[in-house]
Amino acid sequence: MKRWRRLRPRCPFAPERGLAYCTFTILRVNTAGKAHMVEFDNPQAIILRGGKEVPVEKTEIEIGDKKVLESRFSMQEDDMCVAFSDGAIHAGGWPDAEFWMAAG
């Protein structure tokens, strides 16, 4: 869990709102197919196998005053993780946000 606490200082800072904040989905899969996923405050990712959603049990953990979803599961060859973003470039404070908005 200490690893996830290190993310906080890397979040973009929005001076007009006086806060640093970002949402994320982190998925780590080893060569044996064991997966560890952590999600914070964005639309939940889904795992697809053969075109159908695979149910993944998610545990809610608290880091400070924030609720984070954590899951551990097995992936198979050709499985797909679909992660969704609710607009990282709109969080504020990204030095090249204008570039990404113009390119988007």
C-alpha positions, -999 to 999 in steps of 0.1 A, spaced: 0 0 0 29 24 6 36 23 -32 2 39 -39 8 67 -14 37 78 -36 13 88 -64 -1 118 -45 29 141 -50 29 134 -88 -7 145 -93 -13 177 -113 -18 209 -93 -47 231 -102 -38 266 -88 -73 280 -94 -88 253 -72 -58 251 -48 -55 213 -50 -36 185 -65 -59 157 -78 -60 130 -104 -78 98 -110 -62 66 -122 -63 29 -131 -31 9 -126 -30 -26 -140 0 -49 -134 1 -84 -149 30 -108 -144 41 -134 -169 20 -161 -152 -11 -140 -158 -16 -129 -122 -31 -94 -122 -32 -66 -96 -54 -36 -104 -59 -4 -84 -85 22 -94 -93 56 -79 -122 79 -87 -127 72 -124 -150 49 -143 -142 13 -134 -122 -8 -158 -136 -41 -172 -120 -73 -181 -132 -90 -213 -126 -127 -222 -140 -140 -254 -159 -108 -259 -178 -112 -225 -172 -93 -193 -154 -113 -166 -166 -105 -131 -137 -92 -109 -141 -89 -72 -130 -55 -60 -120 -45 -24 -124 -10 -11 -93 3 8 -88 37 23 -57 57 18 -60 89 39 -95 100 34 -98 85 -1 -114 52 -11 -95 32 -36 -106 -1 -53 -81 -29 -54 -85 -63 -71 -64 -94 -78 -73 -119 -105 -60 -141 -132 -58 -131 -169 -56 -155 -198 -41 -151 -232 -62 -128 -254 -80 -113 -224 -85 -75 -226 -86 -48 -200 -107 -18 -210 -99 13 -188 -118 45 -191 -107 81 -185 -129 109 -174 -105 135 -187 -70 136 -172 -61 167 -192 -89 186 -175 -75 181 -140 -54 213 -144 -17 220 -139 -4 198 -168 23 219 -185 14 207 -220 -24 204 -215 -31 229 -242 -11 207 -267 -32 176 -258 -65 195 -260 -56 209 -294 -44 175 -306 -73 156 -292 
